[in-house]
Amino acid sequence: MDTKLVGGVAHYQLGPKGAEIELNSLIGKPLKILFQKEINCTNCGTKVKKAYAGGYCYPCSLKLAECDMCILKPELCHYARGTCREPSWGEANCMIPHYIYLANSSGLKVGITRNTQIPTRWIDQGAISGLPIMRVQSRYQSGVFEKLFASEIKDKTDWRKMLKGNNEEIDLEEARASLFELFGEDLDSMEGDFGAAQVEILESEQVTTIEYPVLIYPEKVTSMSLDKMDIVAGVLQGIKGQYLIFDTGVINIRSHTGYKVALEF
């Protein structure tokens, strides 16, 4: 699903470019997702029985840089060793400015994202607020700082808790100040290692708050998948993160990347 923030509210679109469906307008209405029994690799288009690494066939998952382990763990980046799967892709996507941020998704978490993906990244994670705290010049650098902060706070979102919508209030600016105080010596040392021009500490960024188009949050989160059923249907009660919330359960749209479906509404 494509996302954008309009007036503090997350807006969602689904479908091919030029024929997108505005999902926010369907909240409170019946919706059916009908699986057409076809999955295609989003890179080469090959028809597959199972998609890997978020929508790829197995061969593509082994050769594409965006499917390498260093995408999940940026601190393992091996570009400098000359072994990147696709150096040109790495230069365009990893050797660019990245942010380390704090967010309130299912609680306080730390994360990283490219400089072009704020606030999209926060919306994708279902965060109700986000705050950039550092800006660095590569994905590898952001991963090193994220790992440091993750020794103190979580770097994962509990998706079930996130979908229940009962976030506790968290002062992200206070959390930022606490982290900088706790890891002050480490930050100074790492800034020296990378070079002052490579690391920017963001002490005056403002918190972004996000509302989601949800009428009713589920008390019990029941996951639905097109791998187990051909039709997902019900009244669309809301959208949060990459999940459609039905009165019958929830479905993660991103995990179905490459699936051919038809919508009825």
Order of alpha helices (4+ residues) and beta strands (2+ residues): beta-beta-beta-beta-beta-alpha-alpha-alpha-beta-beta-alpha-beta-alpha-alpha-alpha-alpha-beta-beta-beta-beta-beta-beta
